[in-house]
Amino acid sequence: RTITLPAVASANGFNMILFSGSAHSHILKTASNSDTSLEGSIMHNANAGTPTRQEVTGRKQITLTNNPLVGDVIRVHCDGTNYFINGDVNNAVVLA
């Protein structure tokens, strides 16, 4: 389950919420020919009860894996240059 974000040139003001409805690995990524990046942070609970902030800087892809749960959420906003994200998930995400 992969979601490819639209080109930023046509996405100024774009908002999206990725709300996981299954415990599968979901991928959120920029277009392969895009110069834009994903910026922001993800809060996860991989440390058994201690919320941890995972920084997302200059990335092209976020994968919900390592025990994703129904209800994991990532919010996305575009300012016409980059995509800004923040999220709350069960476990650390894989960044690429």
Secondary structure, DSSP 8 states (H G I E B T S, - for coil): -EEE---GGG-TT-EEEEE--SSS-EEEE--TT----EEEEEEE-TTSS--EEEEEEEESEEEE-SS--TT-EEEEEE-SS-EEEEEEESS--EE-
